[in-house]
C-alpha cells in the first residue's frame, strides 16, 4: 500500500466516522421533538399542524439532518478509489452509493423547502378547500420525495453499496468475516423495511415494523466501525 492509498483510507475513515456520528444528533432531536420516524406515516393534517408548531427550530433540525451526511460523499469516493485498485469489478458500487446519498438528501430537503410552506398554508387559512389542497399537495410531495426517492431509492441503493463494498473489503483483507457479515445482516434487515413503503400503496402488504429502525441502526454501527477500521489501518501503516 503506497502513501496515497494510506492517505485515502485514513481520510475516508475520518469522514465515515464524522458522517455516521453527526447523523445521530439531528435524528435523536427529531425523535424527541417530531416523533420521527413514526410521524412519516401519521395523518397528513396532523403532520402539517405539528410541523408548523415546531417553528424555525424544526426546520433548522431537518436542514442539519440533510447536510450532516455530506462527509459521506467524499468518504465513498476515497474508499471507492482504494477498493478499485483491488476489486475493479465493483467500481460501479461507488456510483450506486453516491446516488443513494444524493436522493436521500433530496428527500430530506423537502422538509426544509416544501413542507414549511404547505404547513403554513394549512394552519393559517380558514378556507377548507385551501386546507384540503395543502393536505393533498403534502401527500403528493411526501409520497414522491419521501417514500419514492429518499426511502425507496435512497435506502435500496445504499443497501446495494453496502453489500458490494462489504464483500470487496472482506476479500481485500480490510474487514474481517464478522464485520463483513454485519454489513450483510444490516442490509438484509434494512431491505425488509421496504415492505413498509409498499404498504403505503398496498395496505395489506405484510410489514415487520422494527425493520426500519433496527436496519438503519445496525447500518450506522457498521458504517462507523468501517470508518474506525479504515482510519486505524491508514494511520498505523503510514
HELIX and SHEET records of a PDB file:
HELIX    1   1 UNK A    3  UNK A   33  1                                  31    
HELIX    2   2 UNK A   38  UNK A   41  5                                   4    
HELIX    3   3 UNK A   44  UNK A   67  1                                  24    
HELIX    4   4 UNK A   68  UNK A   70  5                                   3    
HELIX    5   5 UNK A   71  UNK A   84  1                                  14    
HELIX    6   6 UNK A   88  UNK A   90  5                                   3    
HELIX    7   7 UNK A   92  UNK A  113  1                                  22    
HELIX    8   8 UNK A  115  UNK A  124  1                                  10    
HELIX    9   9 UNK A  128  UNK A  141  1                                  14    
HELIX   10  10 UNK A  142  UNK A  153  3                                  12    
HELIX   11  11 UNK A  154  UNK A  171  1                                  18    
HELIX   12  12 UNK A  177  UNK A  192  1                                  16    
HELIX   13  13 UNK A  194  UNK A  198  1                                   5    
HELIX   14  14 UNK A  211  UNK A  236  1                                  26    
END                                                                             
